[in-house]
Amino acid sequence: MESKMILDTLTAASRKRVERAKAEMSAAELIKKLDAAETKKSGFKDALLSHEGVSIIAEIKKASPSKGLIRPDFDHMAIAEEYGKCGIQCMSVLTEPEYFKGDLSFVSDIKSKYDIPVLRKDFTVDEYQIYEAKLYGADAVLLIMAALSDAEFKRFYDTAKSLEMDVLVETHNETEVKRAAERTDIIGVNNRNLATFEEDITTCERLLEYIPEDRVRVAESAIRTHKDFTYLEGLKFDAALIGEAFMREENIKAAVDRLRYGE
């Protein structure tokens, strides 16, 4: 897959997946099912702000389109259990099945056993996915500015907030940060270039000046070492979303401790 086509390919796959899901259960039926379910208000944002220093959103991810298989011995519940011992603040759970080998059921499995806030990490192209996320117990959803028009962003964001969910809005450049800042209170800066998939951790520093000080600031991607973590601490980022650095390590707790505290 050409790097520049990855986001388009992922969003197109998401649209097809949503259409298949709607064929099995209409949006009206999904909403009716959600109305009958017992749900809780999100604690995602509060958890990120509860920790002094940089909070950790630890990701559960088996594979990616750019790296292929990341964790061969993948067991989402075993990983969640390990994360639960690490003093992390939230989890990010990949639910995209085709390229990341995720599943929406991972969210409900984890939320049935652990009280930690969970972000449904997927490519949101339809409100249907937000209702799904809420039904399966997710506390937050991801909206990627590069994949959304202003109208879609507003509609999806308002839908999530009406369900008492938090929203992590992912940005990659100054324009996207300014678009996000018009509405959201949690702004993520992805240090990965979506056109080339190259990583540059200084991206979050360059874009920091455009994020209003009253927002929750999240750095994403390219965070692999204690030096990277202290760099984010120096910039006063509120949180870091970290996946591959943990997923490639056999001992997850040791990996989290090493990144947070050093050797």
N, C-alpha and C positions, 0 to 999 in steps of 0.2 A: 504494500500500500504506500503510495507517495505521501510523504509527510504533510504536504500542503493540503492534501485531501482528507486527512484523518478526521478533522472535526466535522466536515460535511458528511463523511461516510458514517460517523457515529450518530449524528443527528438524524440522518435518513433512516438508519437502522432503528433508532428509537421510535420514529413515526410509524414504521411498519409494525413494530412491537405493540405500540399503543392501539393501532387498528385491530390487530389480532385480539388483544385483551378486550376491546370494546365489543368485538363480535361474540365473545364468551359472556361478558357482563357489560351491559350498557352503562353509560355514565350515571343515568338516573338510578339504576339498580345499585351501583357502587355507592352513591351518595346515601341512598336509603339504608344500605347495610352499615355505612359509617354512622349514620344518625342513631342506629340502634346499638352501636358498640359503646363500651366504656372507654373513654379516652382521657388523657391528661394534658394539661398545659405544658408546653415545652420548658425545659430547664437548661437548654443548650447555651444560650447567651449568659445566663446567670452563672453557669459552671465555668465558662471561660473567664469571667470577671472575678470569680471567687478565689483564684490562685494568685499569690504574689509572684510577679515575674511573668515569664512566658508560659502560658498554658499549652498543653499538648493535646492535639486532636490526633489520636493514633488510628491509622488506617488499616482496614482488613481488605487485602487485595491479593488475588491469586495470580493475575496476569495483567498485561497491558498491550495495546497494539504496537507500541514502539519497542518494548523490551521482551515481549513474549511471555513465557511462563516464568514467574518470579518465585513462587513457593510451591514446589512439587508436592510436598507432604501437607497440602492445604486442608485445614480443619477449622472452620470459622468459629466453632464453639470453644475449641482448645485455645485458639488465639485470643478470643474474648476473655477467657479465664485468665490467661497470662497477663493481658492488659489490665485486668481487674486488680492485679497484685502490684501494679507499677506506679500507682498514684497519678495516673493520667486524668485529664478532666473530661474528655469526650472521645467517642469513637466515630470514625467515618467508615461506612460500610458500602463497598462497591456492589451495586445491584445490576449492572449492565452485563447480560449473559454472553453475548457473542464474542466480544473482544477482550473483556476483563474477566470472563468466567464467573460473574457474580450471580446473585439470585435475590429477589425481593424477600424470600422466606428467611434469608440470613438475618434480616432486621427483626422480624417477629421472634425468631429463635432466641436471639440475643436479648431482646427486651423482655422476654418471658422469664429470663433467669437473672438478668443484671439490671440495676437501676440507673446505670450511667447513661447520660444523654447520647443519642445516636443521630448522626447525619446520614440521610440517604444520599449516597454519592452516585449520581447518574446524569444523563443528558436530558434535562427537562424540556420537552417540546410541546406539552399539552397539560392542561389543568388536571386531566385524568390521573397523571402520575403523582400529583400532589395529594389528591384524595387517596390514592393507593398507599402512599407513604404514611399518611396519617392513620389509615386503617391498620397498617402493619406495625404501628407503634413508633415510627420515626419522630424525633423531636424537631428535626430541621431538614430542609432540602437545599440543594445546590442549584443556583441559576448562573449560567455562564453568559456574560454580556456579549461575547463575540458571536454567540449563536442566536441572540434574541434581538428583535426590534424593540423600540421603546414601548410600543403598545403591548407587545407580548410580555416584556419585563414587568410593566405595571400590572397587567392582568394576573400573571402568575404570582407576583409578590403579594398582591392584595388577597388572592385566594388562600395562600399559605397563612397570612396573618389572620384571616377570618377563621381559620381552623386552629388558631393559637399555636402556630408553628413558627420557629425562627427560620431565617433565610440567610445562608452564606452566599454572597454575590461575588463571583469570581471575575477579576479584571486582569488585563495584560498590558494596558497602556493608559496614557493620560486621559484620552477621550472616554474610555470605558470607566475609569475611576470617577470622572465627573458625572457621567450618566448614572452610575450606581449611587453616588452620594446624594442625588436628588431625592432618593427614596429610602434606601436601606440603612440599617444601623450596624450591620456586620459586613465589612468589605475585605475580601481576600485578594491578595496580589499573587498571581501565579508566576513564579520565576522561570517557567518553561515557555518558550516561544512556540505558539501553536502552529506556526507556519513551518518551522524547521525542527521542532521538538528539542532544540538545544536549550540547556539550562544556564542561567546566570543569576546567582543569588543577589547580586547588586540591583537587580530590577526592583525589588521591594524598597530599596533605599531611594532610588530615583523617583518612585511614584509616591513615596510617603508624604511629600509636601502637599499633594492634592487630596489627601484623605483628611476630612475634618477631624479635629482632636476629640470630638465627643463620640466618635464611632469606634466600634471594636475592630481592631486591625489584625488581620490574619495573614501570615506568610505561608505560601504553598510551594512545594517542590524545591529541589536542590539543597535540602537541609539534611546533611548526612553525618556531621561531626560535631563535637563539643564546641569547636571553634565557630562553626556556623551558628550554633545555638546562642553562644555568647554575643555574636554579631547582632542577632535579632534582639537580644536583651539590651544591647547598647542603643539600638534604634527605638526602643520602647514599644516593640510590637506586643500586642496582647496575647497572641497565640500563634502556634505553628502547626500546620497540618503535615504530618510525616507518615509515609507509608513504606516505601522501598527500603529505607535504612533499617527498618524493623523487620520487614517481611523476609529479607534475605538472611537474617540471623537465626540460628537454631535456638539460642537462648534469648528470648525476647526481653525478659526483665533486665538482663545484663546489658542488652543493646540500649534500652531506654535509660538506664542509669548512666551508661557511658556517655550517651549524647547529652544528658542533662547536667551531669556532674564532672565529666572527664574521666580519665583513666584512674 
